[in-house]
Amino acid sequence: MRLLVAALGFVSITATASDFSVQSPSLRNGARLPDVHVYKGFGCEGGNRSPALSWSKPPAGTKSFAITMYDPDAPTGSGWWHWVVYNIPASVVSLPEGAGEEGAKQLPVGAIQGRTDFGTAAYGGACPPSGDKPHRYIITVHALKVERLDVPSDAMPAMIGFMVNANRIGSAVLETNYSR
């Protein structure tokens, strides 16, 4: 944390981007992704439920959050977007398990799920090709300097990612892995 000392002699404490963190009751950083969060389809037999997430100490000036889950190891040449949620109000600091279901009612008011590389606006769990080395699944909570991302309702994940990156003031990362 960074301490700011005012001329009047009092001290205030403000969070910096390095204090920002994300946690999950079902995921451990660097550990294997549990089957409940694995895709159901394409030969995978998981529960396809988005993980519960909570985050703390976002940087000052945060006006909204976005959450992404990305596999940089997918054999596509550009990775694979598994989950994209944006316009999460700055007052929200957690999402329950299953919030990423298509049409889920567990997302906060105003939050929008963007289309993933599965072609749907919903969480799509891990499902790497059989025999591949373990893939990394990077879940990132992005603190944004804007209240809303102004993107079309059918925006592709790359466009949403561009807007997230252009407006990000901090991020917290949780990385898991999975192979079959």
N, C-alpha and C positions, 0 to 999 in steps of 0.2 A: 504494500500500500504506500501511497505517497502522502506525506503530511504537508498541509498548507498552513502556514502561520500567518495570521492577519496582523496588521499594524496595531490593533487594539490588544493584542496579547492572547487571544483565544486560539485554539487549535481546532481545525475541522479536518475530518478524514474523508477522502474521496476515493472511490474505486478506480483503478486503472484497468486498461484492457488486459493486463497480465493477471489480474485477480479473477477475472471472469472464468467460471467453470460450469461444466455440465455433468450430471450424474444420472444413473439409472439403477433401479433396484434389481433389474434382470441382466444387466450388461456390466462387464468389467473391462476396463481399458486393456487392450492387447490380448484378450481372451477370445475363445471361440463363441460365435453367435449361437445362442440357444435355438433349438428347433422351433419353438413357438414363433420366432421371428423370421423363419425361413419361408420362402415362397411355396405356394401350393399350385403346381403346374410345371410344365416343361420337364417332367421327370422328378421334380422335387416334391416332397410330402410334408412340408412344414405347416405351421399354423397360420402363417402370413399375417401376423398381428404386429402392428407398430409397437415399439417399446415405450414404456413410460419414461418420461424425461423430466428432469427439473434442472434449473440453472440458477446461479447466484452471482452477485456482484458484477452486473453488467457495467460497462463504462458510462461515465457521466455523459449526458446528451442522448442516450438511447431513447428513440421514439417508437420503435417497433422491433420485432424479431422475425427471422426466417429460419427454418430448419431444413437442412438437406441431408440426404444419405446417398453417398456416391461410392461406386466401385471403380477405382482407377485401373484395376487389373483385368477388367472384362476384355475379351478378345474382339473389340470393335474398332480399335484405333482411336476411340475417343472416350472410353470408359462407359459407365452405365449409371444413370440416375434412377435410384430406387424410391426416393421420397423427396417431395418439394412442398413445403408449407410456408406461406408468407402472409404479411399483414397481421401478424400476431401482435396484439396491443402490448405496449411496454409494461402495463400493469400485470401481465400474465407471466408466471415464472415456472410453469409446469404444464405437461400434457399427460393424460392418463394412457395406460396401455390400450391399444385399439383405436386411438383417436384418428389414425390414418386410414380407417376403413372408408370405402367409397360411400359418399353421402353421410359420413359419420356426424353424429350430433354432438360429439364430445369436443369438437374444436371450439375455441372461443369465438364469440360474435365478431365478425369482420375478417377472421382468418380464412385463407383460401388455399386449397390444395391445387398445386399445378400438375400438369400432365407429367408423367414419368416416361422412361424409355419403354415401359410395358404398354404405353398408349392410353393409360387411364389416369384420372386425377385421384389417385389413392396410393397408399403404401404398397410396395411390392418387395417382398423379402429377398434374401440372398438365394441365388440358384446358379452357381457357376457351372461350367461344363464338367461333366464327370471326368475324373482323372487329372484335372488342372491342379496346380499348386494352390495352397490356400489364398483366396482373394481377400483383400482388405476392404472393409466397409467403414467408411468415414462419415460419422454423424457429426454435423456441425450446427451449432446454434449461432446465428449471426446477429449481432446487435447493429441496428441500422439507425441512421441519422434522419430518416424520414418516417412519417406515420404510415404511409402506404406506398407500395410499389405500383406504379401506373403501367400495367402490362395488359395486353388483350387476354380475355378469358381462356382462349385456346393457345396461349403462348407455350412454346416448347421450353424444356428445362434449360437449354443453353441461353435463351433470351432472359429468363428469370435469373439465372446465374449471373449474367452480365449486369443486370440491374442491382442484384444483391451486392456484387463486388464493387460497383460504382458508389454504393451508399453505405458500405460496411465501416463501422468504427471500432469493431472488436469481434472476436469469435472465440468460441469454446468448442473443443473437439473431443470426441470419444471414438476410439478406433477399435473395431473388433475384426475377426477373420472367420472364414468359413470355407470348407472344401467338402466334396462328397466323393 
